[in-house]
Amino acid sequence: MGDSTGSMFYGFGAFILIYIIGATIYQIWLWIKKARDRKKFRENEDEQKRTEG
């Protein structure tokens, strides 16, 4: 079986690494989504100004 504490340490390290990578990808996705929504809002605002004025 080998050193079980060492293998548990590596398993825990792998779990933390996967968690951090997943959380980073999720935050990047939210940032992109927010930027896209902001752009759509600006385009709609400009379109409303053109039709009103």
CHARMM-style PDB file with segment names, atoms N, HN, CA, C and O in Angstrom:
ATOM      1  N   MET     1       0.831  -1.196   0.000  1.00  0.00      PROA
ATOM      2  CA  MET     1       0.000   0.000   0.000  1.00  0.00      PROA
ATOM      3  C   MET     1       0.871   1.254   0.000  1.00  0.00      PROA
ATOM      4  O   MET     1       0.525   2.249  -0.638  1.00  0.00      PROA
ATOM      5  N   GLY     2       1.968   1.216   0.692  1.00  0.00      PROA
ATOM      6  HN  GLY     2       2.250   0.408   1.210  1.00  0.00      PROA
ATOM      7  CA  GLY     2       2.850   2.372   0.718  1.00  0.00      PROA
ATOM      8  C   GLY     2       2.484   3.328   1.827  1.00  0.00      PROA
ATOM      9  O   GLY     2       1.776   2.966   2.766  1.00  0.00      PROA
ATOM     10  N   ASP     3       2.962   4.533   1.717  1.00  0.00      PROA
ATOM     11  HN  ASP     3       3.538   4.827   0.954  1.00  0.00      PROA
ATOM     12  CA  ASP     3       2.714   5.551   2.734  1.00  0.00      PROA
ATOM     13  C   ASP     3       1.335   6.170   2.497  1.00  0.00      PROA
ATOM     14  O   ASP     3       1.156   6.963   1.572  1.00  0.00      PROA
ATOM     15  N   SER     4       0.370   5.807   3.332  1.00  0.00      PROA
ATOM     16  HN  SER     4       0.515   5.163   4.083  1.00  0.00      PROA
ATOM     17  CA  SER     4      -1.003   6.270   3.101  1.00  0.00      PROA
ATOM     18  C   SER     4      -1.150   7.768   3.363  1.00  0.00      PROA
ATOM     19  O   SER     4      -1.955   8.430   2.707  1.00  0.00      PROA
ATOM     20  N   THR     5      -0.388   8.310   4.307  1.00  0.00      PROA
ATOM     21  HN  THR     5       0.265   7.772   4.840  1.00  0.00      PROA
ATOM     22  CA  THR     5      -0.514   9.744   4.581  1.00  0.00      PROA
ATOM     23  C   THR     5      -0.020  10.561   3.395  1.00  0.00      PROA
ATOM     24  O   THR     5      -0.580  11.612   3.084  1.00  0.00      PROA
ATOM     25  N   GLY     6       1.022  10.082   2.737  1.00  0.00      PROA
ATOM     26  HN  GLY     6       1.476   9.228   2.990  1.00  0.00      PROA
ATOM     27  CA  GLY     6       1.530  10.786   1.557  1.00  0.00      PROA
ATOM     28  C   GLY     6       0.531  10.768   0.423  1.00  0.00      PROA
ATOM     29  O   GLY     6       0.321  11.784  -0.240  1.00  0.00      PROA
ATOM     30  N   SER     7      -0.088   9.616   0.191  1.00  0.00      PROA
ATOM     31  HN  SER     7       0.083   8.791   0.730  1.00  0.00      PROA
ATOM     32  CA  SER     7      -1.053   9.532  -0.905  1.00  0.00      PROA
ATOM     33  C   SER     7      -2.300  10.365  -0.593  1.00  0.00      PROA
ATOM     34  O   SER     7      -2.900  10.946  -1.498  1.00  0.00      PROA
ATOM     35  N   MET     8      -2.690  10.425   0.681  1.00  0.00      PROA
ATOM     36  HN  MET     8      -2.202   9.953   1.416  1.00  0.00      PROA
ATOM     37  CA  MET     8      -3.824  11.276   1.052  1.00  0.00      PROA
ATOM     38  C   MET     8      -3.474  12.745   0.827  1.00  0.00      PROA
ATOM     39  O   MET     8      -4.310  13.536   0.389  1.00  0.00      PROA
ATOM     40  N   PHE     9      -2.228  13.093   1.133  1.00  0.00      PROA
ATOM     41  HN  PHE     9      -1.549  12.450   1.489  1.00  0.00      PROA
ATOM     42  CA  PHE     9      -1.775  14.466   0.925  1.00  0.00      PROA
ATOM     43  C   PHE     9      -1.865  14.835  -0.548  1.00  0.00      PROA
ATOM     44  O   PHE     9      -2.336  15.918  -0.895  1.00  0.00      PROA
ATOM     45  N   TYR    10      -1.408  13.920  -1.425  1.00  0.00      PROA
ATOM     46  HN  TYR    10      -1.025  13.040  -1.143  1.00  0.00      PROA
ATOM     47  CA  TYR    10      -1.472  14.194  -2.857  1.00  0.00      PROA
ATOM     48  C   TYR    10      -2.919  14.264  -3.345  1.00  0.00      PROA
ATOM     49  O   TYR    10      -3.251  15.087  -4.198  1.00  0.00      PROA
ATOM     50  N   GLY    11      -3.774  13.404  -2.805  1.00  0.00      PROA
ATOM     51  HN  GLY    11      -3.504  12.736  -2.112  1.00  0.00      PROA
ATOM     52  CA  GLY    11      -5.186  13.438  -3.177  1.00  0.00      PROA
ATOM     53  C   GLY    11      -5.832  14.748  -2.774  1.00  0.00      PROA
ATOM     54  O   GLY    11      -6.598  15.336  -3.538  1.00  0.00      PROA
ATOM     55  N   PHE    12      -5.517  15.205  -1.562  1.00  0.00      PROA
ATOM     56  HN  PHE    12      -4.895  14.727  -0.942  1.00  0.00      PROA
ATOM     57  CA  PHE    12      -6.058  16.478  -1.088  1.00  0.00      PROA
ATOM     58  C   PHE    12      -5.521  17.635  -1.930  1.00  0.00      PROA
ATOM     59  O   PHE    12      -6.264  18.553  -2.275  1.00  0.00      PROA
ATOM     60  N   GLY    13      -4.235  17.587  -2.258  1.00  0.00      PROA
ATOM     61  HN  GLY    13      -3.631  16.841  -1.978  1.00  0.00      PROA
ATOM     62  CA  GLY    13      -3.633  18.624  -3.101  1.00  0.00      PROA
ATOM     63  C   GLY    13      -4.276  18.674  -4.479  1.00  0.00      PROA
ATOM     64  O   GLY    13      -4.525  19.750  -5.021  1.00  0.00      PROA
ATOM     65  N   ALA    14      -4.543  17.486  -5.044  1.00  0.00      PROA
ATOM     66  HN  ALA    14      -4.340  16.612  -4.603  1.00  0.00      PROA
ATOM     67  CA  ALA    14      -5.192  17.431  -6.356  1.00  0.00      PROA
ATOM     68  C   ALA    14      -6.605  18.007  -6.270  1.00  0.00      PROA
ATOM     69  O   ALA    14      -7.043  18.723  -7.170  1.00  0.00      PROA
ATOM     70  N   PHE    15      -7.315  17.692  -5.185  1.00  0.00      PROA
ATOM     71  HN  PHE    15      -6.959  17.109  -4.454  1.00  0.00      PROA
ATOM     72  CA  PHE    15      -8.675  18.214  -4.997  1.00  0.00      PROA
ATOM     73  C   PHE    15      -8.661  19.739  -4.926  1.00  0.00      PROA
ATOM     74  O   PHE    15      -9.466  20.403  -5.579  1.00  0.00      PROA
ATOM     75  N   ILE    16      -7.744  20.291  -4.130  1.00  0.00      PROA
ATOM     76  HN  ILE    16      -7.090  19.752  -3.599  1.00  0.00      PROA
ATOM     77  CA  ILE    16      -7.639  21.754  -3.998  1.00  0.00      PROA
ATOM     78  C   ILE    16      -7.306  22.388  -5.349  1.00  0.00      PROA
ATOM     79  O   ILE    16      -7.881  23.413  -5.716  1.00  0.00      PROA
ATOM     80  N   LEU    17      -6.380  21.780  -6.081  1.00  0.00      PROA
ATOM     81  HN  LEU    17      -5.913  20.948  -5.782  1.00  0.00      PROA
ATOM     82  CA  LEU    17      -5.980  22.316  -7.382  1.00  0.00      PROA
ATOM     83  C   LEU    17      -7.158  22.320  -8.356  1.00  0.00      PROA
ATOM     84  O   LEU    17      -7.396  23.314  -9.042  1.00  0.00      PROA
ATOM     85  N   ILE    18      -7.890  21.216  -8.416  1.00  0.00      PROA
ATOM     86  HN  ILE    18      -7.698  20.408  -7.859  1.00  0.00      PROA
ATOM     87  CA  ILE    18      -9.050  21.140  -9.308  1.00  0.00      PROA
ATOM     88  C   ILE    18     -10.110  22.161  -8.899  1.00  0.00      PROA
ATOM     89  O   ILE    18     -10.736  22.788  -9.753  1.00  0.00      PROA
ATOM     90  N   TYR    19     -10.309  22.325  -7.590  1.00  0.00      PROA
ATOM     91  HN  TYR    19      -9.800  21.816  -6.896  1.00  0.00      PROA
ATOM     92  CA  TYR    19     -11.288  23.296  -7.091  1.00  0.00      PROA
ATOM     93  C   TYR    19     -10.901  24.717  -7.510  1.00  0.00      PROA
ATOM     94  O   TYR    19     -11.745  25.477  -7.985  1.00  0.00      PROA
ATOM     95  N   ILE    20      -9.637  25.071  -7.335  1.00  0.00      PROA
ATOM     96  HN  ILE    20      -8.952  24.453  -6.949  1.00  0.00      PROA
ATOM     97  CA  ILE    20      -9.172  26.424  -7.682  1.00  0.00      PROA
ATOM     98  C   ILE    20      -9.314  26.671  -9.180  1.00  0.00      PROA
ATOM     99  O   ILE    20      -9.742  27.748  -9.594  1.00  0.00      PROA
ATOM    100  N   ILE    21      -8.958  25.680  -9.992  1.00  0.00      PROA
ATOM    101  HN  ILE    21      -8.610  24.804  -9.655  1.00  0.00      PROA
ATOM    102  CA  ILE    21      -9.081  25.829 -11.444  1.00  0.00      PROA
ATOM    103  C   ILE    21     -10.548  26.009 -11.834  1.00  0.00      PROA
ATOM    104  O   ILE    21     -10.874  26.865 -12.656  1.00  0.00      PROA
ATOM    105  N   GLY    22     -11.424  25.204 -11.246  1.00  0.00      PROA
ATOM    106  HN  GLY    22     -11.159  24.509 -10.578  1.00  0.00      PROA
ATOM    107  CA  GLY    22     -12.850  25.321 -11.544  1.00  0.00      PROA
ATOM    108  C   GLY    22     -13.416  26.666 -11.128  1.00  0.00      PROA
ATOM    109  O   GLY    22     -14.187  27.274 -11.871  1.00  0.00      PROA
ATOM    110  N   ALA    23     -13.039  27.136  -9.943  1.00  0.00      PROA
ATOM    111  HN  ALA    23     -12.412  26.642  -9.340  1.00  0.00      PROA
ATOM    112  CA  ALA    23     -13.526  28.427  -9.457  1.00  0.00      PROA
ATOM    113  C   ALA    23     -13.023  29.562 -10.351  1.00  0.00      PROA
ATOM    114  O   ALA    23     -13.753  30.520 -10.604  1.00  0.00      PROA
ATOM    115  N   THR    24     -11.788  29.461 -10.825  1.00  0.00      PROA
ATOM    116  HN  THR    24     -11.194  28.682 -10.619  1.00  0.00      PROA
ATOM    117  CA  THR    24     -11.228  30.484 -11.706  1.00  0.00      PROA
ATOM    118  C   THR    24     -11.979  30.525 -13.031  1.00  0.00      PROA
ATOM    119  O   THR    24     -12.320  31.599 -13.527  1.00  0.00      PROA
ATOM    120  N   ILE    25     -12.233  29.350 -13.601  1.00  0.00      PROA
ATOM    121  HN  ILE    25     -11.955  28.477 -13.199  1.00  0.00      PROA
ATOM    122  CA  ILE    25     -12.981  29.289 -14.860  1.00  0.00      PROA
ATOM    123  C   ILE    25     -14.374  29.886 -14.675  1.00  0.00      PROA
ATOM    124  O   ILE    25     -14.862  30.613 -15.540  1.00  0.00      PROA
ATOM    125  N   TYR    26     -15.013  29.576 -13.545  1.00  0.00      PROA
ATOM    126  HN  TYR    26     -14.617  28.985 -12.842  1.00  0.00      PROA
ATOM    127  CA  TYR    26     -16.353  30.107 -13.268  1.00  0.00      PROA
ATOM    128  C   TYR    26     -16.326  31.632 -13.152  1.00  0.00      PROA
ATOM    129  O   TYR    26     -17.214  32.304 -13.676  1.00  0.00      PROA
ATOM    130  N   GLN    27     -15.323  32.184 -12.476  1.00  0.00      PROA
ATOM    131  HN  GLN    27     -14.601  31.638 -12.051  1.00  0.00      PROA
ATOM    132  CA  GLN    27     -15.229  33.637 -12.332  1.00  0.00      PROA
ATOM    133  C   GLN    27     -14.984  34.310 -13.681  1.00  0.00      PROA
ATOM    134  O   GLN    27     -15.536  35.377 -13.950  1.00  0.00      PROA
ATOM    135  N   ILE    28     -14.156  33.692 -14.530  1.00  0.00      PROA
ATOM    136  HN  ILE    28     -13.708  32.825 -14.311  1.00  0.00      PROA
ATOM    137  CA  ILE    28     -13.917  34.238 -15.869  1.00  0.00      PROA
ATOM    138  C   ILE    28     -15.212  34.223 -16.670  1.00  0.00      PROA
ATOM    139  O   ILE    28     -15.514  35.180 -17.383  1.00  0.00      PROA
ATOM    140  N   TRP    29     -15.984  33.130 -16.555  1.00  0.00      PROA
ATOM    141  HN  TRP    29     -15.738  32.353 -15.976  1.00  0.00      PROA
ATOM    142  CA  TRP    29     -17.268  33.030 -17.250  1.00  0.00      PROA
ATOM    143  C   TRP    29     -18.221  34.136 -16.797  1.00  0.00      PROA
ATOM    144  O   TRP    29     -18.885  34.758 -17.626  1.00  0.00      PROA
ATOM    145  N   LEU    30     -18.292  34.384 -15.492  1.00  0.00      PROA
ATOM    146  HN  LEU    30     -17.752  33.878 -14.818  1.00  0.00      PROA
ATOM    147  CA  LEU    30     -19.160  35.450 -14.985  1.00  0.00      PROA
ATOM    148  C   LEU    30     -18.712  36.810 -15.506  1.00  0.00      PROA
ATOM    149  O   LEU    30     -19.547  37.648 -15.848  1.00  0.00      PROA
ATOM    150  N   TRP    31     -17.394  37.037 -15.568  1.00  0.00      PROA
ATOM    151  HN  TRP    31     -16.716  36.356 -15.290  1.00  0.00      PROA
ATOM    152  CA  TRP    31     -16.861  38.309 -16.041  1.00  0.00      PROA
ATOM    153  C   TRP    31     -17.224  38.528 -17.507  1.00  0.00      PROA
ATOM    154  O   TRP    31     -17.621  39.626 -17.898  1.00  0.00      PROA
ATOM    155  N   ILE    32     -17.085  37.468 -18.324  1.00  0.00      PROA
ATOM    156  HN  ILE    32     -16.763  36.576 -18.007  1.00  0.00      PROA
ATOM    157  CA  ILE    32     -17.431  37.567 -19.746  1.00  0.00      PROA
ATOM    158  C   ILE    32     -18.925  37.837 -19.903  1.00  0.00      PROA
ATOM    159  O   ILE    32     -19.326  38.681 -20.703  1.00  0.00      PROA
ATOM    160  N   LYS    33     -19.743  37.120 -19.140  1.00  0.00      PROA
ATOM    161  HN  LYS    33     -19.417  36.434 -18.490  1.00  0.00      PROA
ATOM    162  CA  LYS    33     -21.195  37.290 -19.201  1.00  0.00      PROA
ATOM    163  C   LYS    33     -21.589  38.715 -18.815  1.00  0.00      PROA
ATOM    164  O   LYS    33     -22.452  39.318 -19.451  1.00  0.00      PROA
ATOM    165  N   LYS    34     -20.953  39.249 -17.770  1.00  0.00      PROA
ATOM    166  HN  LYS    34     -20.251  38.759 -17.253  1.00  0.00      PROA
ATOM    167  CA  LYS    34     -21.237  40.604 -17.313  1.00  0.00      PROA
ATOM    168  C   LYS    34     -20.842  41.627 -18.383  1.00  0.00      PROA
ATOM    169  O   LYS    34     -21.580  42.580 -18.633  1.00  0.00      PROA
ATOM    170  N   ALA    35     -19.685  41.430 -19.011  1.00  0.00      PROA
ATOM    171  HN  ALA    35     -19.086  40.656 -18.808  1.00  0.00      PROA
ATOM    172  CA  ALA    35     -19.225  42.352 -20.047  1.00  0.00      PROA
ATOM    173  C   ALA    35     -20.165  42.314 -21.249  1.00  0.00      PROA
ATOM    174  O   ALA    35     -20.459  43.351 -21.845  1.00  0.00      PROA
ATOM    175  N   ARG    36     -20.637  41.118 -21.603  1.00  0.00      PROA
ATOM    176  HN  ARG    36     -20.398  40.276 -21.119  1.00  0.00      PROA
ATOM    177  CA  ARG    36     -21.562  40.989 -22.725  1.00  0.00      PROA
ATOM    178  C   ARG    36     -22.890  41.669 -22.429  1.00  0.00      PROA
ATOM    179  O   ARG    36     -23.448  42.352 -23.288  1.00  0.00      PROA
ATOM    180  N   ASP    37     -23.394  41.484 -21.220  1.00  0.00      PROA
ATOM    181  HN  ASP    37     -22.941  40.929 -20.522  1.00  0.00      PROA
ATOM    182  CA  ASP    37     -24.655  42.114 -20.829  1.00  0.00      PROA
ATOM    183  C   ASP    37     -24.520  43.636 -20.823  1.00  0.00      PROA
ATOM    184  O   ASP    37     -25.439  44.349 -21.229  1.00  0.00      PROA
ATOM    185  N   ARG    38     -23.371  44.128 -20.362  1.00  0.00      PROA
ATOM    186  HN  ARG    38     -22.625  43.549 -20.032  1.00  0.00      PROA
ATOM    187  CA  ARG    38     -23.137  45.571 -20.329  1.00  0.00      PROA
ATOM    188  C   ARG    38     -23.124  46.134 -21.751  1.00  0.00      PROA
ATOM    189  O   ARG    38     -23.658  47.214 -22.005  1.00  0.00      PROA
ATOM    190  N   LYS    39     -22.505  45.387 -22.680  1.00  0.00      PROA
ATOM    191  HN  LYS    39     -22.071  44.510 -22.474  1.00  0.00      PROA
ATOM    192  CA  LYS    39     -22.449  45.836 -24.068  1.00  0.00      PROA
ATOM    193  C   LYS    39     -23.853  45.877 -24.669  1.00  0.00      PROA
ATOM    194  O   LYS    39     -24.202  46.832 -25.363  1.00  0.00      PROA
ATOM    195  N   LYS    40     -24.658  44.849 -24.407  1.00  0.00      PROA
ATOM    196  HN  LYS    40     -24.375  44.074 -23.843  1.00  0.00      PROA
ATOM    197  CA  LYS    40     -26.034  44.830 -24.911  1.00  0.00      PROA
ATOM    198  C   LYS    40     -26.831  45.996 -24.342  1.00  0.00      PROA
ATOM    199  O   LYS    40     -27.620  46.619 -25.052  1.00  0.00      PROA
ATOM    200  N   PHE    41     -26.627  46.292 -23.062  1.00  0.00      PROA
ATOM    201  HN  PHE    41     -25.986  45.786 -22.485  1.00  0.00      PROA
ATOM    202  CA  PHE    41     -27.339  47.399 -22.426  1.00  0.00      PROA
ATOM    203  C   PHE    41     -26.978  48.717 -23.102  1.00  0.00      PROA
ATOM    204  O   PHE    41     -27.855  49.538 -23.371  1.00  0.00      PROA
ATOM    205  N   ARG    42     -25.688  48.922 -23.379  1.00  0.00      PROA
ATOM    206  HN  ARG    42     -24.976  48.255 -23.161  1.00  0.00      PROA
ATOM    207  CA  ARG    42     -25.259  50.154 -24.050  1.00  0.00      PROA
ATOM    208  C   ARG    42     -25.863  50.263 -25.445  1.00  0.00      PROA
ATOM    209  O   ARG    42     -26.317  51.333 -25.850  1.00  0.00      PROA
ATOM    210  N   GLU    43     -25.865  49.139 -26.185  1.00  0.00      PROA
ATOM    211  HN  GLU    43     -25.496  48.269 -25.855  1.00  0.00      PROA
ATOM    212  CA  GLU    43     -26.427  49.168 -27.534  1.00  0.00      PROA
ATOM    213  C   GLU    43     -27.916  49.496 -27.493  1.00  0.00      PROA
ATOM    214  O   GLU    43     -28.402  50.268 -28.319  1.00  0.00      PROA
ATOM    215  N   ASN    44     -28.637  48.921 -26.546  1.00  0.00      PROA
ATOM    216  HN  ASN    44     -28.242  48.294 -25.874  1.00  0.00      PROA
ATOM    217  CA  ASN    44     -30.064  49.211 -26.414  1.00  0.00      PROA
ATOM    218  C   ASN    44     -30.285  50.667 -26.026  1.00  0.00      PROA
ATOM    219  O   ASN    44     -31.220  51.304 -26.512  1.00  0.00      PROA
ATOM    220  N   GLU    45     -29.433  51.194 -25.158  1.00  0.00      PROA
ATOM    221  HN  GLU    45     -28.674  50.676 -24.764  1.00  0.00      PROA
ATOM    222  CA  GLU    45     -29.546  52.583 -24.729  1.00  0.00      PROA
ATOM    223  C   GLU    45     -29.309  53.522 -25.918  1.00  0.00      PROA
ATOM    224  O   GLU    45     -30.047  54.491 -26.101  1.00  0.00      PROA
ATOM    225  N   ASP    46     -28.279  53.236 -26.727  1.00  0.00      PROA
ATOM    226  HN  ASP    46     -27.680  52.450 -26.579  1.00  0.00      PROA
ATOM    227  CA  ASP    46     -27.992  54.052 -27.904  1.00  0.00      PROA
ATOM    228  C   ASP    46     -29.142  53.992 -28.907  1.00  0.00      PROA
ATOM    229  O   ASP    46     -29.499  55.001 -29.515  1.00  0.00      PROA
ATOM    230  N   GLU    47     -29.713  52.811 -29.074  1.00  0.00      PROA
ATOM    231  HN  GLU    47     -29.423  51.992 -28.580  1.00  0.00      PROA
ATOM    232  CA  GLU    47     -30.820  52.648 -30.008  1.00  0.00      PROA
ATOM    233  C   GLU    47     -32.036  53.450 -29.554  1.00  0.00      PROA
ATOM    234  O   GLU    47     -32.731  54.044 -30.378  1.00  0.00      PROA
ATOM    235  N   GLN    48     -32.291  53.468 -28.262  1.00  0.00      PROA
ATOM    236  HN  GLN    48     -31.726  52.984 -27.593  1.00  0.00      PROA
ATOM    237  CA  GLN    48     -33.418  54.233 -27.731  1.00  0.00      PROA
ATOM    238  C   GLN    48     -33.199  55.728 -27.933  1.00  0.00      PROA
ATOM    239  O   GLN    48     -34.140  56.454 -28.251  1.00  0.00      PROA
ATOM    240  N   LYS    49     -31.969  56.191 -27.752  1.00  0.00      PROA
ATOM    241  HN  LYS    49     -31.204  55.601 -27.494  1.00  0.00      PROA
ATOM    242  CA  LYS    49     -31.675  57.612 -27.953  1.00  0.00      PROA
ATOM    243  C   LYS    49     -31.892  58.004 -29.411  1.00  0.00      PROA
ATOM    244  O   LYS    49     -32.403  59.086 -29.697  1.00  0.00      PROA
ATOM    245  N   ARG    50     -31.499  57.113 -30.341  1.00  0.00      PROA
ATOM    246  HN  ARG    50     -31.084  56.233 -30.108  1.00  0.00      PROA
ATOM    247  CA  ARG    50     -31.668  57.405 -31.759  1.00  0.00      PROA
ATOM    248  C   ARG    50     -33.145  57.475 -32.137  1.00  0.00      PROA
ATOM    249  O   ARG    50     -33.551  58.338 -32.915  1.00  0.00      PROA
ATOM    250  N   THR    51     -33.941  56.572 -31.590  1.00  0.00      PROA
ATOM    251  HN  THR    51     -33.611  55.871 -30.958  1.00  0.00      PROA
ATOM    252  CA  THR    51     -35.365  56.558 -31.948  1.00  0.00      PROA
ATOM    253  C   THR    51     -36.115  57.709 -31.291  1.00  0.00      PROA
ATOM    254  O   THR    51     -37.071  58.227 -31.868  1.00  0.00      PROA
ATOM    255  N   GLU    52     -35.698  58.118 -30.097  1.00  0.00      PROA
ATOM    256  HN  GLU    52     -34.921  57.697 -29.629  1.00  0.00      PROA
ATOM    257  CA  GLU    52     -36.379  59.217 -29.396  1.00  0.00      PROA
ATOM    258  C   GLU    52     -35.994  60.570 -29.985  1.00  0.00      PROA
ATOM    259  O   GLU    52     -36.844  61.433 -30.204  1.00  0.00      PROA
ATOM    260  N   GLY    53     -34.706  60.740 -30.234  1.00  0.00      PROA
ATOM    261  HN  GLY    53     -34.015  60.039 -30.056  1.00  0.00      PROA
ATOM    262  CA  GLY    53     -34.239  62.055 -30.635  1.00  0.00      PROA
ATOM    263  C   GLY    53     -33.994  62.112 -32.062  1.00  0.00      PROA
ATOM    264  OT1 GLY    53     -33.592  63.155 -32.578  1.00  0.00      PROA
TER     265      GLY     53
END
